[in-house]
Amino acid sequence: MQYRANASNIIETHLKISQVLDGDSIKVISLFNKIEKEIRLYGLDAPETKINRKLKEDEKKTQLAGNFLIQLGMQSLKFVLKVAPPETNITIITEKDNFFDFYGRQLAYVILPDNTCLNELLVKEGYAKAFDEYACSELANYQKLNFAAMQQGRGLYKFAKKY
């Protein structure tokens, strides 16, 4: 993913992942001031890993059993732990116009040490789907990548045609 220099983006460096919460959210800590914060990845949604309100909504939308969705969520979590485990140094990019989600988590693109965007990788490999609840500039690209992953049966699409 190529990012253009854009005054409407905030770039934060010298961070590392302190905890992977699920397939679409992590905790990061600043290497300088040791402040920790939760990050919700832009433009995607991964299945839930525990029973909650959103899982119930997803059951209705997908017509898939909650226990099955949780299993898919665990697969997504395992993928993130494989490619971006705790202690991974990262950079985050946040769009100024769309900074926080409904729950007060900072929205961001997570850039890994090899310059790969974790958000894009999750969608491309089929471990999260494109999600427009929190709009972002890469959403159209993520929708194309999501469609390709679905068509090719990658990631979670090996187990479910939709989730």
MDAnalysis code that builds the backbone (N, CA, C; Angstrom):
import MDAnalysis as mda
import numpy as np

u = mda.Universe.empty(489, n_residues=163, atom_resindex=np.repeat(np.arange(163), 3), trajectory=True)
u.add_TopologyAttr("name", ["N", "CA", "C"] * 163)
u.add_TopologyAttr("resid", np.arange(1, 164))
u.add_TopologyAttr("resname", ["MET", "GLN", "TYR", "ARG", "ALA", "ASN", "ALA", "SER", "ASN", "ILE", "ILE", "GLU", "THR", "HIS", "LEU", "LYS", "ILE", "SER", "GLN", "VAL", "LEU", "ASP", "GLY", "ASP", "SER", "ILE", "LYS", "VAL", "ILE", "SER", "LEU", "PHE", "ASN", "LYS", "ILE", "GLU", "LYS", "GLU", "ILE", "ARG", "LEU", "TYR", "GLY", "LEU", "ASP", "ALA", "PRO", "GLU", "THR", "LYS", "ILE", "ASN", "ARG", "LYS", "LEU", "LYS", "GLU", "ASP", "GLU", "LYS", "LYS", "THR", "GLN", "LEU", "ALA", "GLY", "ASN", "PHE", "LEU", "ILE", "GLN", "LEU", "GLY", "MET", "GLN", "SER", "LEU", "LYS", "PHE", "VAL", "LEU", "LYS", "VAL", "ALA", "PRO", "PRO", "GLU", "THR", "ASN", "ILE", "THR", "ILE", "ILE", "THR", "GLU", "LYS", "ASP", "ASN", "PHE", "PHE", "ASP", "PHE", "TYR", "GLY", "ARG", "GLN", "LEU", "ALA", "TYR", "VAL", "ILE", "LEU", "PRO", "ASP", "ASN", "THR", "CYS", "LEU", "ASN", "GLU", "LEU", "LEU", "VAL", "LYS", "GLU", "GLY", "TYR", "ALA", "LYS", "ALA", "PHE", "ASP", "GLU", "TYR", "ALA", "CYS", "SER", "GLU", "LEU", "ALA", "ASN", "TYR", "GLN", "LYS", "LEU", "ASN", "PHE", "ALA", "ALA", "MET", "GLN", "GLN", "GLY", "ARG", "GLY", "LEU", "TYR", "LYS", "PHE", "ALA", "LYS", "LYS", "TYR"])
u.atoms.positions = np.array([
    [0.853, -1.172, 0.000],
    [0.000, 0.000, 0.000],
    [0.895, 1.231, 0.000],
    [0.675, 2.106, -0.922],
    [1.432, 3.347, -1.004],
    [0.624, 4.458, -0.358],
    [1.232, 5.171, 0.553],
    [0.564, 6.314, 1.164],
    [1.169, 7.585, 0.619],
    [0.314, 8.473, 0.213],
    [0.759, 9.760, -0.283],
    [0.880, 10.720, 0.893],
    [1.871, 11.598, 0.825],
    [1.985, 12.622, 1.864],
    [0.714, 13.455, 1.830],
    [0.059, 13.544, 2.944],
    [-1.235, 14.206, 2.974],
    [-1.383, 14.895, 4.326],
    [-1.655, 16.173, 4.287],
    [-1.764, 16.941, 5.534],
    [-2.922, 16.476, 6.403],
    [-3.865, 15.746, 5.832],
    [-5.009, 15.310, 6.626],
    [-4.752, 13.982, 7.339],
    [-3.524, 13.457, 7.263],
    [-3.153, 12.239, 7.975],
    [-2.204, 12.561, 9.117],
    [-2.333, 11.809, 10.195],
    [-1.408, 11.916, 11.316],
    [-0.607, 10.621, 11.345],
    [0.696, 10.737, 11.323],
    [1.579, 9.571, 11.331],
    [2.255, 9.504, 12.697],
    [2.159, 8.334, 13.331],
    [2.800, 8.122, 14.628],
    [3.799, 6.975, 14.490],
    [5.023, 7.240, 14.894],
    [6.089, 6.244, 14.817],
    [6.544, 5.867, 16.222],
    [7.505, 4.986, 16.287],
    [8.092, 4.545, 17.551],
    [7.041, 3.931, 18.472],
    [6.242, 3.063, 17.881],
    [5.227, 2.316, 18.624],
    [5.523, 0.831, 18.476],
    [5.040, 0.073, 19.417],
    [5.079, -1.380, 19.260],
    [3.751, -1.957, 19.723],
    [3.417, -3.093, 19.179],
    [2.187, -3.781, 19.571],
    [2.401, -4.363, 20.965],
    [1.503, -4.033, 21.874],
    [1.597, -4.595, 23.226],
    [0.646, -5.776, 23.403],
    [-0.452, -5.772, 22.631],
    [-1.419, -6.864, 22.735],
    [-2.263, -6.911, 21.465],
    [-2.522, -8.114, 20.981],
    [-3.463, -8.312, 19.876],
    [-4.776, -8.719, 20.524],
    [-5.800, -7.899, 20.344],
    [-7.083, -8.148, 21.006],
    [-7.966, -9.081, 20.201],
    [-7.997, -8.873, 18.892],
    [-8.761, -9.728, 17.987],
    [-8.301, -9.424, 16.569],
    [-9.067, -9.829, 15.579],
    [-8.644, -9.663, 14.198],
    [-8.711, -8.248, 13.666],
    [-9.304, -7.316, 14.411],
    [-9.376, -5.942, 13.908],
    [-9.025, -4.886, 14.954],
    [-8.437, -5.295, 16.072],
    [-8.016, -4.307, 17.061],
    [-6.802, -4.803, 17.847],
    [-5.951, -3.849, 18.171],
    [-4.718, -4.134, 18.891],
    [-4.507, -3.045, 19.939],
    [-3.594, -3.298, 20.850],
    [-3.110, -2.255, 21.754],
    [-1.669, -1.968, 21.362],
    [-1.333, -0.685, 21.386],
    [0.031, -0.274, 21.072],
    [0.572, 0.550, 22.232],
    [1.884, 0.572, 22.337],
    [2.536, 1.359, 23.373],
    [3.647, 2.188, 22.731],
    [3.753, 3.423, 23.182],
    [4.801, 4.318, 22.695],
    [6.131, 3.896, 23.313],
    [7.164, 3.827, 22.484],
    [8.487, 3.471, 22.989],
    [9.091, 4.587, 23.827],
    [8.578, 5.818, 23.661],
    [9.130, 6.956, 24.390],
    [8.433, 7.198, 25.722],
    [7.116, 7.425, 25.676],
    [6.430, 7.802, 26.916],
    [5.658, 6.653, 27.565],
    [5.707, 5.479, 26.947],
    [5.084, 4.254, 27.488],
    [3.566, 4.355, 27.620],
    [2.952, 5.309, 26.930],
    [1.493, 5.420, 26.933],
    [0.920, 4.351, 26.000],
    [-0.074, 3.630, 26.502],
    [-0.710, 2.566, 25.739],
    [-2.090, 3.037, 25.282],
    [-2.468, 2.633, 24.066],
    [-3.810, 2.948, 23.570],
    [-4.294, 1.833, 22.667],
    [-5.619, 1.763, 22.542],
    [-6.244, 0.752, 21.706],
    [-6.465, 1.317, 20.311],
    [-6.164, 0.495, 19.315],
    [-6.297, 0.867, 17.910],
    [-7.298, -0.066, 17.236],
    [-8.237, 0.533, 16.523],
    [-9.193, -0.217, 15.688],
    [-8.749, -0.018, 14.254],
    [-8.552, -1.097, 13.515],
    [-8.057, -1.007, 12.151],
    [-9.129, -0.456, 11.211],
    [-8.725, 0.511, 10.400],
    [-9.630, 1.114, 9.409],
    [-10.091, 0.101, 8.363],
    [-11.322, 0.295, 7.913],
    [-11.796, -0.308, 6.677],
    [-12.077, -1.782, 6.674],
    [-12.064, -2.417, 7.836],
    [-12.283, -3.863, 7.847],
    [-13.005, -4.296, 9.108],
    [-13.509, -5.512, 9.055],
    [-14.169, -6.111, 10.209],
    [-13.828, -7.585, 10.223],
    [-13.393, -8.068, 11.361],
    [-13.118, -9.486, 11.552],
    [-14.202, -10.063, 12.458],
    [-14.471, -11.342, 12.333],
    [-15.482, -11.955, 13.212],
    [-15.090, -11.833, 14.679],
    [-16.083, -11.823, 15.531],
    [-15.872, -11.699, 16.977],
    [-15.208, -12.959, 17.534],
    [-14.517, -12.795, 18.648],
    [-13.860, -13.928, 19.307],
    [-14.551, -14.324, 20.608],
    [-15.617, -13.597, 20.950],
    [-16.368, -13.926, 22.164],
    [-17.831, -13.502, 21.980],
    [-18.660, -13.992, 22.855],
    [-20.086, -13.680, 22.788],
    [-20.292, -12.234, 23.244],
    [-20.929, -11.457, 22.408],
    [-21.249, -10.070, 22.730],
    [-22.386, -9.596, 21.820],
    [-22.747, -8.339, 21.953],
    [-23.845, -7.765, 21.166],
    [-23.578, -7.865, 19.665],
    [-22.363, -7.558, 19.245],
    [-22.043, -7.575, 17.819],
    [-22.115, -8.988, 17.253],
    [-21.714, -9.982, 18.033],
    [-21.814, -11.364, 17.565],
    [-23.265, -11.705, 17.248],
    [-24.176, -11.285, 18.117],
    [-25.602, -11.544, 17.888],
    [-26.077, -10.864, 16.600],
    [-25.601, -9.635, 16.361],
    [-25.950, -8.926, 15.119],
    [-25.385, -9.659, 13.906],
    [-24.143, -10.127, 14.025],
    [-23.501, -10.832, 12.920],
    [-24.198, -12.159, 12.614],
    [-24.689, -12.829, 13.657],
    [-25.449, -14.071, 13.439],
    [-26.661, -13.794, 12.544],
    [-27.378, -12.710, 12.847],
    [-28.565, -12.372, 12.067],
    [-28.203, -11.995, 10.632],
    [-27.149, -11.182, 10.471],
    [-26.741, -10.730, 9.135],
    [-26.243, -11.868, 8.259],
    [-25.449, -12.765, 8.848],
    [-24.795, -13.801, 8.043],
    [-25.567, -15.121, 7.994],
    [-26.497, -15.295, 8.914],
    [-27.205, -16.567, 9.066],
    [-26.247, -17.712, 9.411],
    [-25.145, -17.371, 10.100],
    [-24.182, -18.361, 10.570],
    [-24.266, -18.433, 12.094],
    [-24.039, -19.620, 12.638],
    [-24.111, -19.821, 14.091],
    [-23.004, -19.044, 14.800],
    [-23.344, -18.518, 15.960],
    [-22.389, -17.744, 16.741],
    [-21.113, -18.503, 17.053],
    [-21.232, -19.779, 17.412],
    [-20.042, -20.575, 17.724],
    [-19.122, -20.699, 16.512],
    [-19.722, -20.839, 15.329],
    [-18.930, -20.906, 14.100],
    [-18.244, -19.565, 13.831],
    [-18.980, -18.470, 14.031],
    [-18.382, -17.140, 13.840],
    [-17.217, -16.926, 14.813],
    [-17.349, -17.401, 16.038],
    [-16.256, -17.287, 17.009],
    [-15.039, -18.085, 16.535],
    [-15.267, -19.259, 15.967],
    [-14.147, -20.040, 15.423],
    [-13.452, -19.277, 14.297],
    [-14.241, -18.620, 13.441],
    [-13.650, -17.802, 12.380],
    [-12.870, -16.631, 12.978],
    [-13.429, -16.021, 14.014],
    [-12.747, -14.928, 14.697],
    [-11.408, -15.366, 15.285],
    [-11.366, -16.577, 15.807],
    [-10.111, -17.095, 16.359],
    [-9.087, -17.323, 15.246],
    [-9.540, -17.739, 14.066],
    [-8.623, -17.896, 12.928],
    [-8.033, -16.545, 12.531],
    [-8.866, -15.510, 12.521],
    [-8.406, -14.164, 12.211],
    [-7.389, -13.691, 13.255],
    [-7.691, -13.908, 14.513],
    [-6.778, -13.550, 15.596],
    [-5.434, -14.259, 15.430],
    [-5.452, -15.551, 15.126],
    [-4.215, -16.315, 14.933],
    [-3.390, -15.748, 13.783],
    [-4.064, -15.322, 12.717],
    [-3.355, -14.735, 11.579],
    [-2.641, -13.453, 12.002],
    [-3.340, -12.594, 12.746],
    [-2.714, -11.344, 13.201],
    [-1.530, -11.661, 14.116],
    [-1.694, -12.611, 15.021],
    [-0.601, -12.983, 15.916],
    [0.602, -13.515, 15.139],
    [0.344, -14.154, 14.007],
    [1.435, -14.691, 13.179],
    [2.195, -13.568, 12.467],
    [1.471, -12.608, 11.888],
    [2.135, -11.571, 11.081],
    [2.507, -10.321, 11.877],
    [1.863, -10.108, 13.017],
    [2.118, -8.905, 13.826],
    [1.971, -9.234, 15.311],
    [2.851, -10.069, 15.836],
    [2.739, -10.450, 17.256],
    [3.107, -9.293, 18.176],
    [2.776, -9.412, 19.456],
    [3.227, -8.407, 20.417],
    [4.736, -8.213, 20.303],
    [5.163, -6.988, 20.550],
    [6.547, -6.538, 20.447],
    [6.941, -6.126, 19.028],
    [6.032, -6.266, 18.058],
    [6.324, -5.812, 16.698],
    [6.335, -4.288, 16.673],
    [7.391, -3.718, 16.128],
    [7.469, -2.269, 15.953],
    [6.592, -1.868, 14.774],
    [5.807, -0.823, 14.956],
    [4.873, -0.397, 13.923],
    [4.829, 1.124, 13.815],
    [4.225, 1.564, 12.723],
    [3.844, 2.955, 12.516],
    [2.343, 2.940, 12.304],
    [1.652, 3.947, 12.792],
    [0.220, 4.040, 12.512],
    [-0.075, 5.338, 11.785],
    [-1.053, 5.258, 10.908],
    [-1.512, 6.422, 10.151],
    [-2.998, 6.575, 10.411],
    [-3.381, 7.767, 10.853],
    [-4.784, 8.057, 11.149],
    [-5.239, 9.228, 10.293],
    [-6.424, 9.108, 9.728],
    [-7.016, 10.196, 8.954],
    [-7.662, 11.185, 9.917],
    [-7.283, 12.446, 9.826],
    [-7.772, 13.460, 10.774],
    [-9.293, 13.553, 10.807],
    [-9.927, 13.379, 9.668],
    [-11.386, 13.530, 9.601],
    [-12.149, 12.345, 10.170],
    [-11.459, 11.278, 10.493],
    [-12.106, 10.060, 10.961],
    [-11.176, 9.411, 11.987],
    [-11.060, 10.033, 13.158],
    [-10.026, 9.693, 14.127],
    [-10.429, 8.584, 15.096],
    [-11.659, 8.625, 15.605],
    [-12.101, 7.670, 16.621],
    [-13.321, 6.885, 16.152],
    [-13.465, 5.659, 16.687],
    [-14.676, 4.892, 16.434],
    [-15.703, 5.201, 17.524],
    [-16.845, 4.567, 17.447],
    [-17.950, 4.770, 18.378],
    [-17.533, 4.540, 19.826],
    [-16.580, 3.627, 20.039],
    [-16.157, 3.259, 21.390],
    [-14.954, 4.061, 21.885],
    [-14.532, 5.059, 21.129],
    [-13.421, 5.905, 21.546],
    [-12.044, 5.365, 21.213],
    [-11.991, 4.284, 20.437],
    [-10.694, 3.746, 20.029],
    [-10.178, 4.554, 18.836],
    [-8.879, 4.751, 18.785],
    [-8.298, 5.443, 17.643],
    [-8.331, 4.518, 16.435],
    [-8.780, 5.044, 15.307],
    [-8.774, 4.311, 14.049],
    [-7.429, 4.523, 13.372],
    [-6.894, 3.481, 12.725],
    [-5.586, 3.642, 12.093],
    [-5.307, 2.554, 11.075],
    [-4.405, 2.900, 10.162],
    [-3.732, 1.915, 9.322],
    [-2.484, 1.533, 10.090],
    [-2.197, 0.252, 10.181],
    [-1.027, -0.222, 10.914],
    [0.015, -0.674, 9.889],
    [1.170, -0.006, 9.927],
    [2.244, -0.307, 8.990],
    [3.303, -1.133, 9.718],
    [3.576, -2.317, 9.167],
    [4.524, -3.253, 9.769],
    [5.959, -2.889, 9.370],
    [6.959, -3.487, 10.017],
    [8.356, -3.144, 9.724],
    [8.763, -3.303, 8.252],
    [8.145, -4.231, 7.536],
    [8.484, -4.419, 6.117],
    [7.688, -3.490, 5.198],
    [6.999, -2.513, 5.781],
    [6.175, -1.518, 5.072],
    [4.845, -2.076, 4.570],
    [4.479, -3.272, 4.997],
    [3.183, -3.854, 4.673],
    [2.127, -3.213, 5.566],
    [0.962, -2.951, 5.006],
    [-0.151, -2.439, 5.793],
    [-0.940, -3.631, 6.330],
    [-1.007, -3.764, 7.646],
    [-1.725, -4.879, 8.263],
    [-3.186, -4.898, 7.836],
    [-3.815, -3.744, 7.754],
    [-5.214, -3.666, 7.359],
    [-5.408, -4.327, 5.986],
    [-4.593, -3.895, 5.033],
    [-4.692, -4.410, 3.665],
    [-4.416, -5.912, 3.620],
    [-3.412, -6.350, 4.359],
    [-3.041, -7.761, 4.393],
    [-4.186, -8.632, 4.917],
    [-4.845, -8.187, 5.965],
    [-5.964, -8.953, 6.523],
    [-7.088, -9.139, 5.508],
    [-7.409, -8.077, 4.781],
    [-8.487, -8.164, 3.788],
    [-8.030, -8.996, 2.589],
    [-6.845, -8.742, 2.109],
    [-6.309, -9.449, 0.933],
    [-6.241, -10.954, 1.164],
    [-5.842, -11.349, 2.372],
    [-5.697, -12.773, 2.688],
    [-6.996, -13.412, 3.182],
    [-8.065, -12.625, 3.284],
    [-9.369, -13.177, 3.629],
    [-9.619, -13.390, 5.108],
    [-8.872, -12.720, 5.977],
    [-9.069, -12.880, 7.416],
    [-9.905, -11.761, 8.029],
    [-10.321, -10.820, 7.199],
    [-11.249, -9.766, 7.592],
    [-11.939, -9.313, 6.317],
    [-13.128, -8.756, 6.469],
    [-13.853, -8.270, 5.295],
    [-13.846, -6.741, 5.284],
    [-13.973, -6.193, 4.091],
    [-14.077, -4.741, 3.966],
    [-15.323, -4.300, 4.719],
    [-15.226, -3.164, 5.386],
    [-16.291, -2.735, 6.300],
    [-16.409, -1.226, 6.227],
    [-17.608, -0.748, 5.940],
    [-17.774, 0.688, 5.712],
    [-18.341, 1.459, 6.904],
    [-18.456, 0.820, 8.063],
    [-19.003, 1.541, 9.218],
    [-18.109, 2.713, 9.616],
    [-16.807, 2.518, 9.501],
    [-15.851, 3.592, 9.762],
    [-15.143, 3.878, 8.446],
    [-15.679, 4.832, 7.697],
    [-15.167, 5.131, 6.368],
    [-13.694, 5.507, 6.420],
    [-13.003, 5.187, 5.335],
    [-11.593, 5.536, 5.207],
    [-11.254, 5.669, 3.732],
    [-10.145, 6.282, 3.447],
    [-9.781, 6.542, 2.055],
    [-9.444, 5.269, 1.289],
    [-9.108, 4.189, 1.957],
    [-8.745, 2.934, 1.285],
    [-9.927, 1.970, 1.130],
    [-11.120, 2.388, 1.498],
    [-12.266, 1.481, 1.506],
    [-12.541, 0.846, 0.143],
    [-12.522, 1.617, -0.924],
    [-12.792, 1.059, -2.259],
    [-11.766, -0.017, -2.609],
    [-10.501, 0.229, -2.283],
    [-9.455, -0.764, -2.519],
    [-9.722, -2.018, -1.693],
    [-10.102, -1.846, -0.431],
    [-10.368, -2.989, 0.433],
    [-11.568, -3.798, -0.073],
    [-12.554, -3.121, -0.619],
    [-13.711, -3.836, -1.174],
    [-13.290, -4.711, -2.356],
    [-12.412, -4.207, -3.200],
    [-11.900, -5.007, -4.333],
    [-11.096, -6.204, -3.825],
    [-10.237, -5.965, -2.855],
    [-9.429, -7.048, -2.290],
    [-10.303, -8.097, -1.607],
    [-11.345, -7.633, -0.927],
    [-12.266, -8.541, -0.248],
    [-12.987, -9.426, -1.258],
    [-13.429, -8.828, -2.354],
    [-14.125, -9.596, -3.387],
    [-13.199, -10.667, -3.971],
    [-11.943, -10.299, -4.239],
    [-10.978, -11.261, -4.778],
    [-10.727, -12.394, -3.783],
    [-10.570, -12.076, -2.508],
    [-10.351, -13.107, -1.488],
    [-11.542, -14.057, -1.419],
    [-12.738, -13.493, -1.508],
    [-13.957, -14.303, -1.475],
    [-14.007, -15.234, -2.691],
    [-13.742, -14.687, -3.866],
    [-13.784, -15.475, -5.098],
    [-12.741, -16.588, -5.104],
    [-11.594, -16.326, -4.498],
    [-10.491, -17.293, -4.498],
    [-10.493, -18.200, -3.270],
    [-11.464, -18.027, -2.382],
    [-11.575, -18.876, -1.199],
    [-10.382, -18.779, -0.265],
    [-9.858, -17.575, -0.076],
    [-8.706, -17.387, 0.801],
    [-9.150, -17.153, 2.238],
    [-8.274, -17.499, 3.171],
    [-8.510, -17.213, 4.580],
    [-9.797, -17.829, 5.091],
    [-10.621, -17.004, 5.699],
    [-11.879, -17.479, 6.274],
    [-12.876, -17.921, 5.215],
    [-12.678, -17.460, 3.989],
    [-13.591, -17.854, 2.901],
    [-13.402, -19.306, 2.492],
    [-12.383, -19.989, 3.035],
    [-12.260, -21.423, 2.845],
    [-13.376, -22.151, 3.579],
    [-13.853, -21.516, 4.662],
    [-14.806, -22.160, 5.547],
    [-16.231, -21.627, 5.400],
    [-16.361, -20.428, 4.867],
    [-17.688, -19.806, 4.750],
    [-17.685, -18.897, 3.510],
    [-18.783, -18.931, 2.765],
    [-18.870, -18.082, 1.576],
    [-19.014, -16.609, 1.942],
    [-19.548, -16.371, 3.142],
    [-19.647, -15.015, 3.657],
    [-19.536, -15.096, 5.171],
    [-19.185, -14.007, 5.761],
    [-19.130, -13.929, 7.227],
    [-19.293, -12.492, 7.637],
])
